Amino acid sequence: MPGIGVSLSPAGGSVSVGHARDHSVTIDRPKEKDGTDAGPMGGELLLLSLGGCYLSTFLAALQAEDPEADARDVHVRVEGTLVPAPTRFSEIAVTVSAPAALRDLISKPLLKAERGCIVHNSIRDAIAVHFTHAWF
């Protein structure tokens, strides 16, 4: 299976710019950590990467199940618990919020996303990742 690669370059101070294919993202530290807050910091990007991978995998699985399905009311929140020495995530909680009326339609695609997300599969042996659903 082929690999995936990205590149990064400094952009002044604590700012760096990452490039993936034709896309770029600015990475920085918050002002309270001597940054300029020009973009998310690395740990936030890890959480965004997990959430984005999970959500895009879910959307692809949902599309395969029902091409007409409307997922606009499905939201994902990702929160990491930090521990010190060295600072790292000890666990990550991924919470999916969705209308109860979608439960039957999206339950199987959500499970497929949990099992198929590259980021989750890459970190799950190092960080406890918990997926929960909040139906409203």
Secondary structure, 3 states (H helix, E strand, C coil): CCCCCCEEEEEECCEEEEEECCEEEEECCCHHHCCCCCCCCHHHHHHHHHHHHHHHHHHHHHHHHCCCCCCCCCEEEEEEEEECCCCEEEEEEEEEEECHHHHHHHHHHHHHHHHHCHHHHHHCCCCEEEEEEEEC
